[in-house]
Amino acid sequence: MTDRDVFEYALLRVVPRVERGECFNAGVVVYCRARSFVAARTHLDEAKLAALDPAADVTGVRAALRAVEGVCLGGDAAGQAAGDDAGRRFRWLIAPRSTVVQPGPVHTGLTGDPEAEVERLLDLLVR
């Protein structure tokens, strides 16, 4: 049996009209402290976006989702968070905000492979 570590994750929700509060899942952020791992994967369902707001800025929503992935990658793609460790980047990404892309509540689990967990959660909860 492989060693398993605690991980945390939060869904990324698209809220096209914040004042209405309607949303759908468009990504997941996974953090595993024991492995200094943080990653995000996203999938934007344009049909759902159009159903909630036909005038939504698809390009802007895609850019916001890509920005989350960039912060997780670190380096130049992380902007001001480039020098932060994986945990600080995760905590920054999951902080509540009133924008079109919002994090959901944080959940926990055990995993032997955080990278595979990101894909599993994306398939299970987003696609």
Number of C-alpha atoms within 10 A of each C-alpha: 4 7 8 13 15 15 22 18 25 22 26 27 22 27 23 24 14 14 8 9 9 13 19 18 23 26 27 29 26 25 26 24 15 10 13 10 18 27 24 27 21 22 17 19 15 14 10 15 21 14 10 18 14 13 10 16 14 16 8 12 20 16 12 17 24 17 16 24 22 19 25 27 18 20 14 12 16 18 12 11 18 17 13 15 15 23 16 12 22 26 11 13 19 18 11 12 10 10 14 18 24 24 22 17 12 12 11 13 12 14 17 14 15 22 16 11 19 22 15 13 19 21 13 9 12 20 13
